[in-house]
Amino acid sequence: MSSAQNAALFLSVVLAVFISLVDAVPAYSGLAELSETSRDEVQDVEGKSPLSERQKWYLTARDLHRDVKTLRDQQFERDFREMVNMTACEGVRIKTPLLRPSDGCLSRNFSTERCLSRIYIVLSWYRENWSIIEKENLTSSLVKDVKHGSKRLLEAIHRQLQIADGQEDQISSAPLSVRSTWTHKTTVHSILFNFSSVMIDSYRALHYISKRKAAHRAKDTKRPANWSSDKN
């Protein structure tokens, strides 16, 4: 056999091997991005099994943060267009419930039960005061999505903590004052701005919970309900 024939034979063998390898590589181009997948129908990247209940929690929290942030930006653009950025609103922003370092939602002092309890209490406050946002001329579909998503997340946490009706702690606060047009604008901005901060912290905490090893989660949830390393 000539050298030319040997070379041709070698190339044909290499080409056949290459084609077989290409055919063996799975194609993922048809898979949807996680952010574009339905909350109720989201599945793992192989499409074989649904996500766990806790993974659905943090996806709901992620969607809530996205929607609240969009509403926050819409309202700021409409009512505070003359201001350069949201930093200029710090002086007029009212206080609303936030997640605190002492709530057990940070990795250095993380407590699943304590963190979920605080998320439940804080999220309940925003849902109870959401009627102020419903009266605004903002994207109605997002306003409804936030209300519905908050309800779903609260119900999921309620089941996890097995909170008896009427036994959960409440956040005491004076009724929100909206006596003037300016006060109304700053109140709406404060709710949306702080709610957005709450949801990004909640999303990170719920994502962390979903990723923790089962042994760590079991150990954490067995701690007494009244344990606390600080009293803030």
C-alpha positions as CSV (number, residue, x, y, z in Angstrom):
1,M,0.0,0.0,0.0
2,S,1.4,3.4,-1.0
3,S,2.1,6.2,1.5
4,A,-0.8,8.2,-0.1
5,Q,-3.2,5.3,0.5
6,N,-2.0,5.0,4.1
7,A,-2.6,8.7,4.7
8,A,-6.1,8.5,3.2
9,L,-6.9,5.5,5.4
10,F,-5.6,7.3,8.5
11,L,-7.7,10.4,7.8
12,S,-10.8,8.3,7.3
13,V,-10.3,6.5,10.6
14,V,-9.8,9.9,12.4
15,L,-12.9,11.4,10.8
16,A,-15.0,8.4,11.8
17,V,-13.8,8.6,15.5
18,F,-14.5,12.4,15.5
19,I,-18.0,11.9,14.2
20,S,-18.8,9.3,16.8
21,L,-17.6,11.6,19.6
22,V,-19.7,14.5,18.4
23,D,-22.8,12.3,18.2
24,A,-22.2,11.2,21.8
25,V,-22.2,14.8,23.2
26,P,-25.7,15.7,24.7
27,A,-27.3,18.8,23.3
28,Y,-28.5,21.4,25.9
29,S,-29.5,24.2,23.5
30,G,-33.2,23.5,24.0
31,L,-33.1,23.9,27.8
32,A,-34.7,27.1,29.2
33,E,-32.7,29.4,31.4
34,L,-33.7,29.0,35.1
35,S,-35.0,32.6,35.2
36,E,-37.4,31.9,32.3
37,T,-38.8,28.7,33.8
38,S,-42.2,28.6,35.5
39,R,-42.1,28.6,39.3
40,D,-44.5,25.7,39.5
41,E,-42.9,23.6,36.8
42,V,-39.2,24.3,37.3
43,Q,-37.1,21.1,37.0
44,D,-33.4,20.2,37.3
45,V,-31.1,20.8,34.3
46,E,-31.6,17.3,33.1
47,G,-35.4,17.6,33.2
48,K,-35.7,14.3,35.0
49,S,-37.1,15.3,38.5
50,P,-38.8,18.3,40.0
51,L,-36.9,20.6,42.4
52,S,-37.3,20.1,46.2
53,E,-39.8,22.1,48.2
54,R,-37.0,24.2,49.7
55,Q,-35.5,24.9,46.2
56,K,-38.9,26.2,45.1
57,W,-38.9,28.5,48.2
58,Y,-35.8,30.3,47.1
59,L,-37.0,30.5,43.5
60,T,-40.2,32.2,44.7
61,A,-38.1,34.5,46.8
62,R,-35.9,35.3,43.8
63,D,-39.0,36.2,41.7
64,L,-40.4,38.3,44.5
65,H,-37.2,40.3,44.7
66,R,-37.2,40.8,41.0
67,D,-40.8,42.0,40.9
68,V,-40.5,44.3,43.9
69,K,-37.3,45.8,42.6
70,T,-39.0,46.5,39.2
71,L,-41.9,48.2,41.1
72,R,-39.4,50.2,43.2
73,D,-37.7,51.5,40.1
74,Q,-40.9,52.4,38.4
75,Q,-42.2,54.4,41.3
76,F,-38.8,56.2,41.8
77,E,-38.7,57.2,38.1
78,R,-42.3,58.5,38.3
79,D,-42.2,60.3,41.6
80,F,-38.6,61.3,42.2
81,R,-37.5,62.0,38.6
82,E,-35.7,65.1,39.6
83,M,-33.3,63.2,42.0
84,V,-30.1,61.8,40.7
85,N,-30.4,58.4,42.4
86,M,-32.1,56.7,45.3
87,T,-29.3,57.7,47.7
88,A,-30.9,61.1,47.7
89,C,-34.0,59.6,49.4
90,E,-32.1,58.2,52.4
91,G,-33.0,61.3,54.5
92,V,-36.8,61.0,54.0
93,R,-37.1,57.2,54.0
94,I,-39.2,55.8,56.8
95,K,-38.3,52.8,58.8
96,T,-39.9,49.5,57.9
97,P,-39.0,45.9,59.1
98,L,-35.7,44.5,57.8
99,L,-33.7,41.3,58.4
100,R,-31.1,42.0,61.1
101,P,-27.7,40.5,61.7
102,S,-29.1,38.9,64.9
103,D,-31.8,37.1,63.0
104,G,-29.7,34.0,62.2
105,C,-29.8,34.5,58.5
106,L,-26.0,35.1,58.1
107,S,-23.6,32.2,57.5
108,R,-21.5,33.0,60.6
109,N,-24.5,32.5,63.0
110,F,-26.9,30.7,60.7
111,S,-30.0,29.1,62.3
112,T,-32.6,27.7,59.9
113,E,-35.5,28.0,62.4
114,R,-34.6,31.4,63.7
115,C,-34.0,32.8,60.2
116,L,-37.3,31.4,58.8
117,S,-39.2,32.7,61.8
118,R,-37.9,36.2,61.2
119,I,-38.5,36.0,57.4
120,Y,-42.1,35.0,58.2
121,I,-42.7,37.9,60.6
122,V,-41.1,40.5,58.3
123,L,-42.8,39.2,55.1
124,S,-46.1,39.2,56.9
125,W,-45.7,42.9,57.7
126,Y,-45.1,43.8,54.1
127,R,-48.1,41.7,52.9
128,E,-50.4,43.3,55.5
129,N,-49.3,46.8,54.3
130,W,-49.3,46.0,50.6
131,S,-52.6,47.7,50.1
132,I,-50.7,51.0,50.0
133,I,-48.9,49.8,46.9
134,E,-52.0,48.4,45.3
135,K,-53.4,51.9,45.2
136,E,-50.5,53.1,43.1
137,N,-50.6,53.4,39.3
138,L,-47.8,50.8,38.9
139,T,-47.7,47.6,36.8
140,S,-50.8,45.9,38.1
141,S,-49.7,42.4,37.1
142,L,-46.5,42.7,39.1
143,V,-48.4,44.1,42.1
144,K,-50.7,41.0,42.0
145,D,-47.7,38.7,41.5
146,V,-46.0,40.1,44.6
147,K,-49.1,39.7,46.7
148,H,-49.6,36.1,45.4
149,G,-45.9,35.2,45.7
150,S,-45.8,36.5,49.3
151,K,-48.8,34.4,50.2
152,R,-47.2,31.3,48.8
153,L,-43.9,31.8,50.6
154,L,-45.6,32.6,53.9
155,E,-47.7,29.4,53.6
156,A,-44.6,27.3,52.8
157,I,-42.7,28.7,55.8
158,H,-45.8,28.4,58.0
159,R,-46.0,24.7,57.2
160,Q,-42.2,24.2,57.8
161,L,-42.2,25.8,61.2
162,Q,-45.6,24.3,62.1
163,I,-46.8,27.7,63.5
164,A,-50.1,27.5,65.2
165,D,-52.6,30.2,64.2
166,G,-52.3,33.2,66.4
167,Q,-49.0,32.1,68.0
168,E,-46.5,33.8,65.7
169,D,-44.8,36.9,66.9
170,Q,-45.9,40.2,65.4
171,I,-44.0,43.4,64.6
172,S,-45.5,46.3,66.5
173,S,-45.5,49.6,64.6
174,A,-47.6,52.7,64.4
175,P,-50.0,53.1,61.4
176,L,-48.2,54.4,58.4
177,S,-48.9,58.1,57.9
178,V,-49.8,59.3,54.4
179,R,-51.3,62.7,55.2
180,S,-49.7,64.6,52.4
181,T,-48.7,63.9,48.8
182,W,-45.0,64.1,49.7
183,T,-45.4,61.7,52.7
184,H,-47.4,59.3,50.5
185,K,-44.6,59.3,47.9
186,T,-41.9,58.7,50.5
187,T,-43.9,56.0,52.2
188,V,-44.4,54.1,49.0
189,H,-40.8,54.4,48.1
190,S,-39.7,53.3,51.6
191,I,-41.9,50.2,51.5
192,L,-40.6,49.2,48.0
193,F,-37.0,50.0,48.7
194,N,-36.9,48.1,52.0
195,F,-39.0,45.2,50.8
196,S,-36.5,44.8,48.0
197,S,-33.7,44.6,50.5
198,V,-35.6,42.1,52.6
199,M,-36.2,39.9,49.6
200,I,-32.6,39.8,48.4
201,D,-31.5,38.8,52.0
202,S,-34.4,36.2,52.2
203,Y,-33.4,34.8,48.8
204,R,-29.8,34.3,49.8
205,A,-30.8,32.7,53.1
206,L,-33.3,30.4,51.5
207,H,-30.8,29.5,48.8
208,Y,-28.3,28.7,51.5
209,I,-30.9,26.5,53.3
210,S,-31.6,24.6,50.2
211,K,-27.9,23.8,49.7
212,R,-27.1,22.8,53.2
213,K,-26.4,19.1,53.8
214,A,-29.3,17.1,55.3
215,A,-27.3,16.3,58.4
216,H,-26.6,20.0,59.1
217,R,-30.3,20.9,58.5
218,A,-31.5,18.2,60.8
219,K,-29.2,19.2,63.6
220,D,-30.1,22.9,63.2
221,T,-33.9,22.3,63.3
222,K,-33.7,20.2,66.4
223,R,-32.5,23.2,68.5
224,P,-34.9,24.4,71.2
225,A,-37.3,27.1,69.9
226,N,-36.3,29.5,72.7
227,W,-32.5,29.3,72.1
228,S,-30.7,32.6,71.2
229,S,-27.2,33.8,71.2
230,D,-28.3,37.5,71.4
231,K,-31.4,39.5,72.3
232,N,-31.4,42.2,69.6
